[in-house]
Amino acid sequence: MAKPVLAVHYCIEGIPLDVIVKNLKEIKDVAKTITDYYVFVLPTTKDSYVEVFQDKDFDEVRYDELSKRLMDEVKKLKT
């Protein structure tokens, strides 16, 4: 059974960089403390929202697609 995935998309529009970094870390820490999910906290310039993906929600192929999509988002943040 695949471990559930929690993707938190956090709106950073108009927030100073130091506050963004602090908030992203705090959101990830809280989510990891209260869940047993893989946690991704991704900045967005649109409204904040949360996505949860559980094993029953997709087959193995869709899980691989989700993993790729999330890792692509992480790579964008690094550039």
C-alpha positions as CSV (number, residue, x, y, z in Angstrom):
1,M,0.0,0.0,0.0
2,A,1.4,3.4,-1.0
3,K,1.9,6.0,1.7
4,P,-0.7,8.9,1.3
5,V,0.5,12.2,-0.1
6,L,-0.4,15.7,1.2
7,A,0.3,18.6,-1.2
8,V,-0.2,22.0,0.4
9,H,-0.2,24.8,-2.1
10,Y,0.6,28.0,-0.1
11,C,-0.1,31.4,-1.6
12,I,3.0,33.6,-1.3
13,E,1.6,36.7,-3.1
14,G,2.6,39.9,-1.3
15,I,4.5,38.1,1.5
16,P,8.2,39.0,2.3
17,L,10.7,36.2,1.4
18,D,11.8,35.6,5.0
19,V,8.2,35.1,6.1
20,I,7.5,32.8,3.1
21,V,10.4,30.5,4.0
22,K,9.4,30.4,7.7
23,N,5.7,29.7,6.9
24,L,6.6,26.9,4.4
25,K,8.8,25.2,7.0
26,E,6.2,25.6,9.7
27,I,3.4,24.2,7.5
28,K,5.5,21.2,6.6
29,D,6.5,20.6,10.2
30,V,3.0,20.7,11.5
31,A,1.7,18.5,8.7
32,K,4.4,15.9,9.3
33,T,3.6,15.9,13.1
34,I,-0.1,15.3,12.7
35,T,-0.1,13.0,9.7
36,D,1.8,10.0,8.4
37,Y,1.8,11.3,4.8
38,Y,4.5,12.4,2.4
39,V,4.2,16.1,2.7
40,F,4.9,18.6,-0.1
41,V,4.5,22.4,0.6
42,L,4.6,24.3,-2.7
43,P,4.4,28.0,-3.1
44,T,1.8,29.4,-5.5
45,T,0.7,32.9,-6.6
46,K,-2.9,31.8,-6.7
47,D,-5.2,30.9,-3.8
48,S,-3.9,28.4,-1.2
49,Y,-5.4,24.9,-1.3
50,V,-4.7,21.4,-0.2
51,E,-4.6,18.1,-2.1
52,V,-4.7,14.7,-0.6
53,F,-3.9,11.6,-2.5
54,Q,-4.5,8.1,-1.0
55,D,-3.7,4.7,-2.3
56,K,-7.4,4.0,-3.0
57,D,-7.6,7.1,-5.2
58,F,-5.3,5.9,-7.9
59,D,-3.7,2.9,-9.4
60,E,0.1,2.5,-9.6
61,V,0.4,4.3,-13.0
62,R,-1.4,7.4,-11.7
63,Y,0.7,7.3,-8.5
64,D,3.8,7.5,-10.6
65,E,2.3,10.4,-12.6
66,L,1.6,12.2,-9.3
67,S,5.1,11.6,-8.0
68,K,6.5,13.0,-11.3
69,R,4.2,16.1,-11.2
70,L,5.2,16.9,-7.6
71,M,8.9,16.4,-8.2
72,D,8.7,18.7,-11.3
73,E,7.1,21.4,-9.1
74,V,10.0,20.9,-6.6
75,K,12.6,21.2,-9.4
76,K,11.0,24.5,-10.6
77,L,11.4,25.9,-7.1
78,K,15.2,25.1,-7.1
79,T,15.8,27.1,-10.4
